């Protein structure tokens, strides 16, 4: 059974940084993508970034490129989202997801709240 467990998040002032972690287990993810999404109140869920587990290739939403960095620890089956220069509009519930392609995600984490105060 696949499990996706997130940690991190919380409250930070604008301009600050946070790191989210995501641990996936119960499957061989060598060809999978692990991505981050977010959903702000009253808005649809949006893509943040994803990483190919095998190649390490990364993909970002343009508006977050440069401020957010996705990375992986293959030995620990962990994926991180480092978020810098946070803005109040980054406030959202962030979700980690695992799937077989950049646009298809089958397994989701529980979500973690990120709140950026102005």
C-alpha positions, 0 to 999 in steps of 0.5 A: 500500500502506497503511503505519502506522508508530508511534514513541514509547513506552518506560519512565516512572515513575508520574505521568510523561508520554509521547507516541506518534506514528503516521504513515499513508501510502499512502491518502487518509484524509480520511474515516477514523478513526485510533485507539489501542488497547492490550493489557496482558499477559494481557488483551484489546486495549482501545480507548483513543481515536480521532479523525476525520481530517476533523472532528477529533472525538475519542472516548475510553474513559471511564477515560482521558479527561482523562489521554490526549489524541489529536490530529492533524497533517493536513499531516504525516498524523500522529496523536499520543497524549499520555499524562499522569499515567501509572499502572502499569496503563497498561503495555501494548503500544499500537497505532495503527490506521486505519479507515473508522469508529469501530469498524472498523479495517483497518490496524494499526501494529507496536505500541510498548511503554509501561512505567510503573514504580511 
